[in-house]
Amino acid sequence: MTTTPLTDAEYEALAAFRHALRVFQRFSEEAARAAGLTPAQHQLLLAIRGTAGGAAPTISDLAERLQTRHHSVVELIGRATEAGLVRATADPTDARRQRVTLTAAGAHHLEALSALHRDELRRFRDEMAALLGELD
């Protein structure tokens, strides 16, 4: 595979893109903490609620969505359960699997955080459009 060398403008655009991603990530982490959640708990709640089709995800589904190990998700779910954010129940078709759902408190936290994130993503979208135009 041959590639053409990057221009100075492309390096600048890539660096600005990475910076913008980190700014968004920092915003997200700080918003979660301000809401009384850890960033990992916020990501867990979003992964549960954002599962396609509305089905309660399994622990394996969540490990894939969060890009982390199964045992780490089990620990995260345990802490989120203790905090009253999620509930894990046996899958009715396969009792070896656990399905994870939000509690009312978890849904409330997620709704508030998601509204903030939607607004920040709209700002981010405009910034990214300009940066990605530099790479064309």
Phi and psi in degrees as GROMACS dihedral restraints (atoms count N, CA, C in turn):
[ dihedral_restraints ]
;  ai    aj    ak    al  type     phi  dphi    fc
    3     4     5     6     1  -104.1    20    10
    4     5     6     7     1   143.1    20    10
    6     7     8     9     1  -129.8    20    10
    7     8     9    10     1   153.1    20    10
    9    10    11    12     1   -87.9    20    10
   10    11    12    13     1   146.7    20    10
   12    13    14    15     1   -60.8    20    10
   13    14    15    16     1   147.2    20    10
   15    16    17    18     1   -76.8    20    10
   16    17    18    19     1   147.3    20    10
   18    19    20    21     1   -86.7    20    10
   19    20    21    22     1   166.7    20    10
   21    22    23    24     1   -58.9    20    10
   22    23    24    25     1   -39.9    20    10
   24    25    26    27     1   -64.5    20    10
   25    26    27    28     1   -36.2    20    10
   27    28    29    30     1   -69.1    20    10
   28    29    30    31     1   -41.1    20    10
   30    31    32    33     1   -60.6    20    10
   31    32    33    34     1   -42.7    20    10
   33    34    35    36     1   -63.3    20    10
   34    35    36    37     1   -41.0    20    10
   36    37    38    39     1   -66.1    20    10
   37    38    39    40     1   -42.3    20    10
   39    40    41    42     1   -63.7    20    10
   40    41    42    43     1   -41.7    20    10
   42    43    44    45     1   -65.5    20    10
   43    44    45    46     1   -40.6    20    10
   45    46    47    48     1   -67.1    20    10
   46    47    48    49     1   -37.0    20    10
   48    49    50    51     1   -62.4    20    10
   49    50    51    52     1   -48.4    20    10
   51    52    53    54     1   -60.9    20    10
   52    53    54    55     1   -39.8    20    10
   54    55    56    57     1   -63.2    20    10
   55    56    57    58     1   -45.0    20    10
   57    58    59    60     1   -63.5    20    10
   58    59    60    61     1   -38.4    20    10
   60    61    62    63     1   -61.4    20    10
   61    62    63    64     1   -43.2    20    10
   63    64    65    66     1   -67.9    20    10
   64    65    66    67     1   -37.4    20    10
   66    67    68    69     1   -61.6    20    10
   67    68    69    70     1   -44.0    20    10
   69    70    71    72     1   -63.9    20    10
   70    71    72    73     1   -43.9    20    10
   72    73    74    75     1   -60.5    20    10
   73    74    75    76     1   -43.3    20    10
   75    76    77    78     1   -64.0    20    10
   76    77    78    79     1   -42.8    20    10
   78    79    80    81     1   -55.2    20    10
   79    80    81    82     1   -47.6    20    10
   81    82    83    84     1   -63.2    20    10
   82    83    84    85     1   -44.4    20    10
   84    85    86    87     1   -63.3    20    10
   85    86    87    88     1   -43.2    20    10
   87    88    89    90     1   -68.4    20    10
   88    89    90    91     1   -37.2    20    10
   90    91    92    93     1   -64.7    20    10
   91    92    93    94     1   -40.7    20    10
   93    94    95    96     1   -62.4    20    10
   94    95    96    97     1   -47.4    20    10
   96    97    98    99     1   -61.7    20    10
   97    98    99   100     1   -40.8    20    10
   99   100   101   102     1   -63.7    20    10
  100   101   102   103     1   -26.7    20    10
  102   103   104   105     1   -87.3    20    10
  103   104   105   106     1     0.8    20    10
  105   106   107   108     1    86.8    20    10
  106   107   108   109     1    16.0    20    10
  108   109   110   111     1  -115.9    20    10
  109   110   111   112     1   158.8    20    10
  111   112   113   114     1   -82.5    20    10
  112   113   114   115     1   156.6    20    10
  114   115   116   117     1   -56.8    20    10
  115   116   117   118     1   -36.3    20    10
  117   118   119   120     1   -66.0    20    10
  118   119   120   121     1   -37.9    20    10
  120   121   122   123     1   -64.9    20    10
  121   122   123   124     1   -42.0    20    10
  123   124   125   126     1   -60.6    20    10
  124   125   126   127     1   -45.5    20    10
  126   127   128   129     1   -61.9    20    10
  127   128   129   130     1   -39.1    20    10
  129   130   131   132     1   -62.4    20    10
  130   131   132   133     1   -48.6    20    10
  132   133   134   135     1   -58.8    20    10
  133   134   135   136     1   -43.8    20    10
  135   136   137   138     1   -65.6    20    10
  136   137   138   139     1   -40.4    20    10
  138   139   140   141     1   -63.6    20    10
  139   140   141   142     1   -38.6    20    10
  141   142   143   144     1   -66.3    20    10
  142   143   144   145     1   -52.5    20    10
  144   145   146   147     1   -67.5    20    10
  145   146   147   148     1   -31.6    20    10
  147   148   149   150     1   -87.4    20    10
  148   149   150   151     1     8.0    20    10
  150   151   152   153     1   -65.9    20    10
  151   152   153   154     1   130.2    20    10
  153   154   155   156     1   -58.7    20    10
  154   155   156   157     1   139.5    20    10
  156   157   158   159     1    80.8    20    10
  157   158   159   160     1    -3.9    20    10
  159   160   161   162     1    76.0    20    10
  160   161   162   163     1     3.0    20    10
  162   163   164   165     1   -73.3    20    10
  163   164   165   166     1   147.0    20    10
  165   166   167   168     1   -68.7    20    10
  166   167   168   169     1   124.6    20    10
  168   169   170   171     1   -73.4    20    10
  169   170   171   172     1   156.7    20    10
  171   172   173   174     1   -86.7    20    10
  172   173   174   175     1   170.0    20    10
  174   175   176   177     1   -62.0    20    10
  175   176   177   178     1   -39.5    20    10
  177   178   179   180     1   -63.1    20    10
  178   179   180   181     1   -41.0    20    10
  180   181   182   183     1   -58.2    20    10
  181   182   183   184     1   -44.8    20    10
  183   184   185   186     1   -68.1    20    10
  184   185   186   187     1   -37.2    20    10
  186   187   188   189     1   -60.3    20    10
  187   188   189   190     1   -40.3    20    10
  189   190   191   192     1   -67.1    20    10
  190   191   192   193     1   -47.1    20    10
  192   193   194   195     1   -61.8    20    10
  193   194   195   196     1   -38.2    20    10
  195   196   197   198     1   -88.8    20    10
  196   197   198   199     1    -6.8    20    10
  198   199   200   201     1    55.4    20    10
  199   200   201   202     1    50.9    20    10
  201   202   203   204     1  -140.4    20    10
  202   203   204   205     1   174.8    20    10
  204   205   206   207     1   -79.4    20    10
  205   206   207   208     1   151.1    20    10
  207   208   209   210     1   -52.7    20    10
  208   209   210   211     1   -48.7    20    10
  210   211   212   213     1   -66.3    20    10
  211   212   213   214     1   -29.7    20    10
  213   214   215   216     1   -68.3    20    10
  214   215   216   217     1   -38.1    20    10
  216   217   218   219     1   -68.1    20    10
  217   218   219   220     1   -38.2    20    10
  219   220   221   222     1   -59.1    20    10
  220   221   222   223     1   -45.2    20    10
  222   223   224   225     1   -64.1    20    10
  223   224   225   226     1   -42.2    20    10
  225   226   227   228     1   -63.2    20    10
  226   227   228   229     1   -43.6    20    10
  228   229   230   231     1   -63.5    20    10
  229   230   231   232     1   -39.2    20    10
  231   232   233   234     1   -60.0    20    10
  232   233   234   235     1   -45.4    20    10
  234   235   236   237     1   -68.2    20    10
  235   236   237   238     1   -38.3    20    10
  237   238   239   240     1   -69.4    20    10
  238   239   240   241     1   -32.2    20    10
  240   241   242   243     1   -66.7    20    10
  241   242   243   244     1   -45.4    20    10
  243   244   245   246     1   -60.3    20    10
  244   245   246   247     1   -32.4    20    10
  246   247   248   249     1   -82.3    20    10
  247   248   249   250     1    -3.2    20    10
  249   250   251   252     1    78.7    20    10
  250   251   252   253     1    21.7    20    10
  252   253   254   255     1   -94.6    20    10
  253   254   255   256     1   -32.4    20    10
  255   256   257   258     1  -136.8    20    10
  256   257   258   259     1   168.4    20    10
  258   259   260   261     1  -138.1    20    10
  259   260   261   262     1   134.2    20    10
  261   262   263   264     1  -112.3    20    10
  262   263   264   265     1   131.1    20    10
  264   265   266   267     1  -134.6    20    10
  265   266   267   268     1   157.1    20    10
  267   268   269   270     1   -65.6    20    10
  268   269   270   271     1   139.2    20    10
  270   271   272   273     1   -64.8    20    10
  271   272   273   274     1   128.8    20    10
  273   274   275   276     1   -64.9    20    10
  274   275   276   277     1   -22.1    20    10
  276   277   278   279     1   -97.5    20    10
  277   278   279   280     1   -14.4    20    10
  279   280   281   282     1  -154.9    20    10
  280   281   282   283     1    95.9    20    10
  282   283   284   285     1   -63.4    20    10
  283   284   285   286     1   -11.3    20    10
  285   286   287   288     1   -74.0    20    10
  286   287   288   289     1   -20.3    20    10
  288   289   290   291     1  -101.9    20    10
  289   290   291   292     1   149.4    20    10
  291   292   293   294     1  -108.1    20    10
  292   293   294   295     1   138.6    20    10
  294   295   296   297     1  -107.1    20    10
  295   296   297   298     1   140.1    20    10
  297   298   299   300     1  -117.3    20    10
  298   299   300   301     1   130.5    20    10
  300   301   302   303     1  -128.4    20    10
  301   302   303   304     1   161.4    20    10
  303   304   305   306     1   -81.8    20    10
  304   305   306   307     1   146.3    20    10
  306   307   308   309     1   -85.5    20    10
  307   308   309   310     1   173.9    20    10
  309   310   311   312     1   -60.2    20    10
  310   311   312   313     1   -39.9    20    10
  312   313   314   315     1   -65.6    20    10
  313   314   315   316     1   -42.4    20    10
  315   316   317   318     1   -62.8    20    10
  316   317   318   319     1   -42.4    20    10
  318   319   320   321     1   -64.0    20    10
  319   320   321   322     1   -38.7    20    10
  321   322   323   324     1   -63.6    20    10
  322   323   324   325     1   -47.8    20    10
  324   325   326   327     1   -58.8    20    10
  325   326   327   328     1   -45.5    20    10
  327   328   329   330     1   -65.2    20    10
  328   329   330   331     1   -40.6    20    10
  330   331   332   333     1   -60.4    20    10
  331   332   333   334     1   -45.7    20    10
  333   334   335   336     1   -64.0    20    10
  334   335   336   337     1   -45.5    20    10
  336   337   338   339     1   -66.8    20    10
  337   338   339   340     1   -37.5    20    10
  339   340   341   342     1   -66.8    20    10
  340   341   342   343     1   -35.4    20    10
  342   343   344   345     1   -63.4    20    10
  343   344   345   346     1   -42.6    20    10
  345   346   347   348     1   -62.3    20    10
  346   347   348   349     1   -43.2    20    10
  348   349   350   351     1   -67.5    20    10
  349   350   351   352     1   -37.2    20    10
  351   352   353   354     1   -59.1    20    10
  352   353   354   355     1   -45.5    20    10
  354   355   356   357     1   -63.8    20    10
  355   356   357   358     1   -42.0    20    10
  357   358   359   360     1   -67.4    20    10
  358   359   360   361     1   -37.4    20    10
  360   361   362   363     1   -66.8    20    10
  361   362   363   364     1   -32.8    20    10
  363   364   365   366     1   -64.2    20    10
  364   365   366   367     1   -41.4    20    10
  366   367   368   369     1   -64.3    20    10
  367   368   369   370     1   -44.0    20    10
  369   370   371   372     1   -61.9    20    10
  370   371   372   373     1   -40.6    20    10
  372   373   374   375     1   -57.0    20    10
  373   374   375   376     1   -44.8    20    10
  375   376   377   378     1   -65.1    20    10
  376   377   378   379     1   -40.2    20    10
  378   379   380   381     1   -64.3    20    10
  379   380   381   382     1   -42.6    20    10
  381   382   383   384     1   -67.4    20    10
  382   383   384   385     1   -37.7    20    10
  384   385   386   387     1   -58.9    20    10
  385   386   387   388     1   -43.4    20    10
  387   388   389   390     1   -65.4    20    10
  388   389   390   391     1   -42.2    20    10
  390   391   392   393     1   -67.8    20    10
  391   392   393   394     1   -41.7    20    10
  393   394   395   396     1   -68.2    20    10
  394   395   396   397     1   -28.7    20    10
  396   397   398   399     1   -62.5    20    10
  397   398   399   400     1   -28.6    20    10
  399   400   401   402     1   -68.8    20    10
  400   401   402   403     1   -21.0    20    10
  402   403   404   405     1   -93.6    20    10
  403   404   405   406     1    -2.0    20    10
